[in-house]
Amino acid sequence: MRELNKIIVANWKMNPQSKKEAEIIFRGISAAVKNLKNIDIVVCPPFPFLFIKEKIKNKSIKLGSQDIFYEKEGSFTGEVSAPMLKNMGVEYVIVGHSERRAISDTNTIVNKKILTAIKSRIAPIFCIGESKRDTNGFYLSFIKEQLIEGLKDITKAQVKNIVIAYEPIWAIGSHAVREATPSEFTEIRIYIKKIISDMYDIKTANEIRIIYGGSVNPFNAEPFVKEGGSFGLLVGRDSLSPKKFSAIINLAK
Ligand code: PEP
């Protein structure tokens, strides 16, 4: 089996508000994560701040974007293409984040974006997750549908380049209802693996990185990795604080 790096993703969302602040945060993270081995630190700033990776050189940090458009070029006002991102040094892209799904992205759009990213050799961080849990298990069908529709037409060779981020909407952001537990993540991780195994095969399922995201902080990072078996973490709010983000990396690695 190929060696897989752990992955910790910083999703800055629509923050910070200035170039100067972006540089300060990036420099802070960069100073804390020099010469890391077997772990990819992926920083996903908003589009206008993608330039900072060129300014602040650090091989331990990979650049990620928060979205991608599925057309290559042309009359698509406001959109950003895969070639543009590639040209900026982007290696990963978050696709299907619940905040984008809430605005516009359907499973079909998410699938088109994943296909585009893969064809451009940008690794998708494919986000899935339900808005609420119910005792009849409808949330499980919801997750299954997101996976099946999001991975439509993606080959066995291609799917291995995708990172699947399970982010229950009820545990994300400042409006979170509550934190998820590592055992809740374990159950869903096994469930995702089973679906991937049915769609492809068990060998392929074992080679896909499944990570947790949703209110990750320095207190719960280690349990999600150790007890929950997460291959990494997707961090929102706490990735804007170099101190908290580097603590999360140190605990998770
Ligand atoms: C996210 O929205 O991807 C996320 C993980 O946010 P937070 O860590 O702030 O819950």
Residues whose N, C-alpha, C, O or C-beta is under 5 A from the ligand:
A	BS01	PEP	N11 A171 I172 G173 G213 G214 S215 V216 L234 V235 G236 R237
